[in-house]
Amino acid sequence: MATTTSITTTYAGEFAGKYVAAALLSAPTLDKGLIEIMPNVYYKSVIQKVGTDDILKNATCDFDPTSTVTLTERILTTEEFQVNLQMCKKDFEQTWQAVEMGYSAFKNVPASFTDFIVAYAAEKVAARIEQNIWAGVNASAGQFDGFQTLFAADGDVIDVTATTVTAANVIAELGKVVDAIPATLYGKQDLTIYVPQNVAKAYVRALGGFAAAGVGANGVDNKGTMWYGSQDLYFDGIKVALA
C-alpha cells in the first residue's frame, strides 16, 4: 500500500518562508544584538541560575565544606503567532502598474506587488515584535509578556522612582539609573542602559546645550543641536541603547 501523507495548513499563497526570519529578526532590539537570541527552542528552555554565599573562607588545617550553593531556574516558553492576510491582486493592479511606470515619489519600487506586500507585512511584524519585547502583555492577542511586564512582577528587580522625562531633567533621571546599578554589575563590559525613543530624544537634545544639566550652553563639541549624527550614545561611560 502506498504511503499516505496528510498535511493540514492554513497557509495559502506564494512562498514566503524566506521572509519569516527577516520579519522576526528585523526588530531593532534583535537586529542590533541587544538581547541574546536562543534559536531552535520549540517549546520550553530552562535557564539555570546559580547563587552562592561568600565562598572564600579563612584557611584551616581541615576541609570544611560549609559554603552554600542555591540553584534556581527561569523557564522560557515559546509562543506561536501567525499573519492572516488575503488580498486580490486585481484590486491593486491599475495603481501598481502606474507605480512601476514611474509615477511615484519612491526611489525604489519593487518589481511586483507581491514583493511589496510581503515586505510590508514583514516590517509590520518586526514592529510588533519590538513592542512585545519591551511592553507586551501576554493576555492581549498577538503579544507575549515583555520586559516591563516581567520586571514589574519580579521582586528581585531594582526599581527606580522616575518622573516624566524631558530634555531638562533627562540627565538627572539617567543618573538615578546609574546610581541604582549594583556594584557587581557596574563596570561590566556589556552593561547597557536601554531607553525608549522619548528618553533618547530628550538626551540628544540635552547634549545639544543645557548649561543647567552640566553640558554647557553650546552642547557637545560646541555644535549645539547639530552635534548628533546617529552615533552610539553613552551616559557616564555606559552604553545607551535605543529600543
C-alpha positions in Angstrom: 0.0 0.0 0.0 1.3 3.4 -0.9 2.3 5.8 1.9 -0.4 8.4 2.6 0.8 11.8 3.7 -1.7 14.3 5.2 -0.8 17.9 5.7 -3.1 20.5 7.2 -2.2 24.1 7.0 -3.9 27.5 6.9 -1.3 29.0 4.6 -2.3 29.7 1.1 -0.4 31.9 -1.3 3.1 32.4 -2.7 6.1 31.0 -0.8 7.2 33.5 1.8 9.4 31.3 4.0 12.5 33.4 3.4 10.7 36.4 4.9 10.0 34.8 8.2 13.4 35.4 9.7 13.5 38.9 8.3 10.2 39.7 9.9 11.1 38.4 13.3 14.8 39.4 13.5 14.4 42.9 12.0 13.1 44.3 15.3 15.7 46.8 16.4 16.4 45.2 19.7 17.1 41.9 18.0 18.8 43.3 14.9 21.3 45.2 17.0 22.1 42.2 19.1 20.9 44.0 22.3 19.5 40.8 23.7 20.5 37.2 23.1 18.5 35.0 20.6 18.1 31.4 21.5 17.3 29.5 18.2 15.6 26.2 17.8 13.6 26.3 21.0 10.4 24.5 20.0 8.5 24.7 23.4 10.5 25.5 26.5 14.0 26.3 27.6 15.2 26.2 31.2 17.9 28.7 32.3 19.7 27.8 35.5 20.6 30.5 38.0 23.4 29.7 40.4 23.8 31.6 43.7 26.4 31.1 46.5 27.3 32.6 49.8 30.8 34.2 50.4 32.7 31.1 49.4 36.1 32.5 50.4 36.9 31.4 54.0 39.8 31.6 56.4 42.4 28.9 55.9 42.4 26.0 58.3 44.1 22.6 58.5 40.8 20.9 57.8 38.4 20.9 54.9 35.1 22.3 56.0 32.5 22.4 53.2 30.1 24.8 54.8 29.5 27.0 51.7 26.0 27.1 50.2 25.0 26.8 46.6 21.5 27.7 45.5 20.2 26.6 42.1 17.1 28.3 40.8 15.7 28.5 37.3 13.7 30.6 34.8 11.6 28.9 32.2 11.3 30.4 28.7 8.2 29.3 26.9 7.8 29.9 23.2 4.5 31.2 21.7 3.3 30.8 18.1 1.9 33.7 16.1 0.5 33.9 12.6 -0.3 36.6 10.0 -3.7 36.1 8.3 -3.7 38.4 5.2 -5.6 37.8 2.0 -5.7 40.2 -1.0 -6.8 40.1 -4.6 -4.1 41.4 -6.9 -6.7 42.7 -9.3 -7.8 45.3 -6.8 -4.4 46.8 -6.9 -3.4 46.1 -10.5 -4.1 49.6 -12.0 -2.4 51.5 -9.3 0.6 49.2 -9.0 1.2 49.2 -12.8 1.2 53.0 -12.7 3.8 53.0 -9.9 6.0 50.6 -11.9 5.8 53.0 -14.9 7.5 55.7 -12.7 4.6 57.8 -11.5 5.8 57.7 -7.9 7.8 59.7 -5.4 9.5 56.5 -4.2 13.1 55.9 -5.1 13.0 52.1 -5.1 9.9 50.4 -6.3 9.6 46.6 -6.1 9.1 44.8 -9.4 5.9 43.2 -8.3 3.1 43.9 -5.8 3.7 40.6 -4.2 7.3 41.5 -3.2 6.0 44.8 -1.8 3.1 43.4 0.3 5.2 40.6 1.7 8.0 43.0 2.7 5.4 45.4 4.1 3.9 42.6 6.2 7.3 41.6 7.4 8.0 45.2 8.5 4.8 45.3 10.5 5.6 42.0 12.2 9.0 43.3 13.1 7.5 46.4 14.7 5.0 44.4 16.7 7.8 42.1 17.9 9.8 45.1 19.0 6.9 46.4 21.0 6.2 43.0 22.5 9.8 42.6 23.7 9.5 45.7 25.9 5.8 46.3 26.6 4.0 43.2 25.6 1.2 41.7 27.7 0.5 38.0 27.2 -3.2 38.4 27.9 -3.5 40.6 24.7 -3.9 38.8 21.4 -0.7 38.8 19.3 1.5 39.7 22.3 3.8 38.0 24.9 5.0 39.3 28.2 7.6 41.9 27.6 10.4 43.1 29.9 8.2 45.8 31.6 5.6 43.2 32.5 8.1 40.7 33.7 10.1 43.2 35.7 7.0 44.6 37.4 6.2 41.1 38.6 9.7 40.2 39.8 10.6 41.2 43.3 14.3 40.9 42.6 14.3 43.7 40.1 15.7 47.0 41.4 13.0 49.7 40.8 13.9 53.4 40.3 11.3 56.1 41.0 11.2 58.3 38.0 9.3 61.3 36.8 8.2 62.4 33.3 11.5 62.7 31.3 12.2 65.9 29.4 15.4 67.4 27.9 15.8 69.5 31.1 15.8 66.5 33.5 16.9 63.5 31.4 20.5 63.6 32.7 19.3 63.6 36.3 16.9 60.7 35.5 19.5 58.7 33.8 21.7 59.4 36.8 19.2 57.7 39.0 19.5 54.5 37.0 23.3 54.5 37.2 23.2 55.1 40.9 21.0 52.1 41.3 23.3 49.7 39.4 24.7 47.1 41.8 28.5 47.1 42.4 28.6 43.5 41.0 27.3 44.8 37.6 28.9 48.3 37.4 31.9 48.2 35.1 30.9 45.1 33.2 31.8 45.3 29.5 28.2 44.5 28.3 26.4 46.8 30.8 23.8 48.7 28.8 21.1 51.2 29.6 18.0 50.6 27.4 15.8 53.6 26.7 12.7 54.3 24.7 12.5 56.9 21.9 11.3 59.7 24.1 14.2 59.3 26.5 16.7 59.1 23.6 15.3 62.2 22.0 15.5 64.1 25.3 19.1 63.0 25.9 20.2 64.0 22.4 18.6 67.4 22.8 20.1 67.9 26.3 23.6 67.2 25.0 22.9 69.9 22.4 23.2 72.6 25.1 21.7 72.7 28.6 24.0 74.5 30.9 21.8 73.6 33.9 22.4 70.0 33.2 26.1 70.3 33.3 26.6 70.0 29.5 27.4 73.6 28.6 25.3 76.1 26.7 26.7 75.1 23.3 26.5 71.4 23.8 28.8 68.6 22.6 31.9 70.0 20.7 30.1 73.4 20.8 27.9 72.2 18.0 24.6 72.9 19.7 21.7 70.7 18.5 23.6 69.8 15.3 26.1 67.6 17.2 24.2 64.3 16.8 24.7 62.1 13.7 23.1 58.8 14.9 26.4 57.7 16.6 26.3 55.5 19.7 25.1 57.2 22.9 26.8 56.8 26.2 26.0 58.1 29.7 28.7 58.1 32.4 30.7 55.7 30.2 27.8 53.2 29.9 26.3 52.4 26.5 22.8 53.8 25.9 20.7 51.6 23.6 17.6 52.8 21.8 14.8 50.3 21.9 
